[in-house]
């Protein structure tokens, strides 16, 4: 993982899929402060993340928590969540889910 991170450009967002099988996928995601995703949920799939670097804000069912390097976050299916990189440096998370999991956005 360190070699992958070192090979990527600094100061830019990027993703690198490490595993992609019929039962799961694992992806490194690097985002700049303020970047992330929209509020969404997955109807039939749990997912989890390991924080590799930096700081993130997770909004889960309306509650915000800050997570940092070394933390593990688990989201049960059906739970609304939103992820945002915070701080003043790029943040990296290791996402474990499945590539074909549908993201359902309650707000357009």
C-alpha positions as CSV (number, residue, x, y, z in Angstrom):
1,X,0.0,0.0,0.0
2,X,2.8,2.4,0.8
3,X,4.3,1.9,-2.7
4,X,0.9,2.7,-4.3
5,X,0.5,5.9,-2.2
6,X,4.1,6.9,-3.0
7,X,3.5,6.4,-6.8
8,X,0.4,8.7,-6.9
9,X,0.7,12.5,-7.5
10,X,0.5,14.6,-4.3
11,X,-2.1,17.3,-4.0
12,X,-4.6,15.4,-6.2
13,X,-7.5,13.1,-5.6
14,X,-7.2,9.5,-6.8
15,X,-8.5,6.0,-6.4
16,X,-6.9,2.6,-6.8
17,X,-8.9,-0.6,-6.8
18,X,-6.9,-3.4,-5.2
19,X,-9.4,-6.2,-5.1
20,X,-12.4,-6.8,-7.3
21,X,-14.2,-10.2,-7.1
22,X,-17.8,-11.3,-7.2
23,X,-18.1,-11.1,-3.4
24,X,-16.2,-8.0,-2.5
25,X,-13.9,-5.1,-3.6
26,X,-11.2,-3.1,-1.8
27,X,-10.3,0.4,-3.0
28,X,-7.8,3.0,-1.8
29,X,-9.4,6.5,-2.0
30,X,-7.5,9.7,-1.6
31,X,-9.4,13.0,-1.4
32,X,-8.5,16.6,-0.7
33,X,-10.0,18.5,2.2
34,X,-13.6,19.3,1.5
35,X,-14.1,16.4,-1.0
36,X,-16.1,13.3,-0.3
37,X,-19.5,12.0,-1.3
38,X,-23.1,12.9,-1.1
39,X,-25.5,11.6,1.6
40,X,-26.5,8.1,0.5
41,X,-27.2,4.5,1.7
42,X,-27.0,1.0,0.4
43,X,-30.2,-1.1,0.7
44,X,-28.6,-4.5,0.8
45,X,-24.9,-4.3,1.6
46,X,-22.8,-3.4,4.6
47,X,-19.5,-1.6,4.0
48,X,-16.4,-0.7,6.1
49,X,-13.3,1.5,5.9
50,X,-9.9,1.7,7.4
51,X,-8.4,5.2,7.7
52,X,-4.9,5.1,6.2
53,X,-4.0,8.8,6.5
54,X,-5.5,12.1,7.4
55,X,-8.8,13.1,9.0
56,X,-12.4,12.5,7.8
57,X,-15.8,13.5,8.9
58,X,-18.5,10.8,8.8
59,X,-22.1,11.7,9.0
60,X,-24.1,8.7,9.9
61,X,-27.9,8.9,10.3
62,X,-27.5,12.7,11.1
63,X,-24.7,12.3,13.6
64,X,-21.2,13.6,12.8
65,X,-18.0,11.9,14.0
66,X,-14.4,12.6,13.2
67,X,-12.2,9.7,12.3
68,X,-8.4,9.6,12.0
69,X,-5.6,7.3,10.9
70,X,-6.0,3.8,12.3
71,X,-9.7,4.0,12.8
72,X,-12.2,1.5,11.4
73,X,-15.7,2.5,10.4
74,X,-18.5,0.1,9.8
75,X,-21.8,1.1,8.2
76,X,-24.8,-1.3,8.2
77,X,-27.0,-1.5,5.1
78,X,-29.8,1.0,5.1
79,X,-27.9,3.6,7.1
80,X,-27.6,7.1,5.6
81,X,-24.0,8.3,5.5
82,X,-21.8,10.9,4.0
83,X,-18.0,11.1,4.0
84,X,-15.9,14.3,3.8
85,X,-12.1,14.7,4.0
86,X,-11.2,17.4,6.6
87,X,-8.1,19.1,7.8
88,X,-5.4,20.6,5.7
89,X,-3.9,17.6,3.8
90,X,-5.1,14.9,1.6
91,X,-6.8,12.0,3.4
92,X,-6.8,8.3,2.4
93,X,-9.3,5.6,3.3
94,X,-9.3,1.9,2.4
95,X,-12.9,1.1,1.4
96,X,-14.2,-2.5,1.5
97,X,-17.6,-3.1,-0.2
98,X,-18.5,-4.5,-3.6
99,X,-18.1,-2.7,-6.9
100,X,-21.7,-3.2,-8.0
101,X,-23.3,-2.0,-4.8
102,X,-26.1,0.5,-5.6
103,X,-25.8,3.9,-4.0
104,X,-29.2,5.4,-3.2
105,X,-29.4,9.2,-2.9
106,X,-32.4,10.4,-1.0
107,X,-31.8,14.0,-2.0
108,X,-31.1,15.1,-5.5
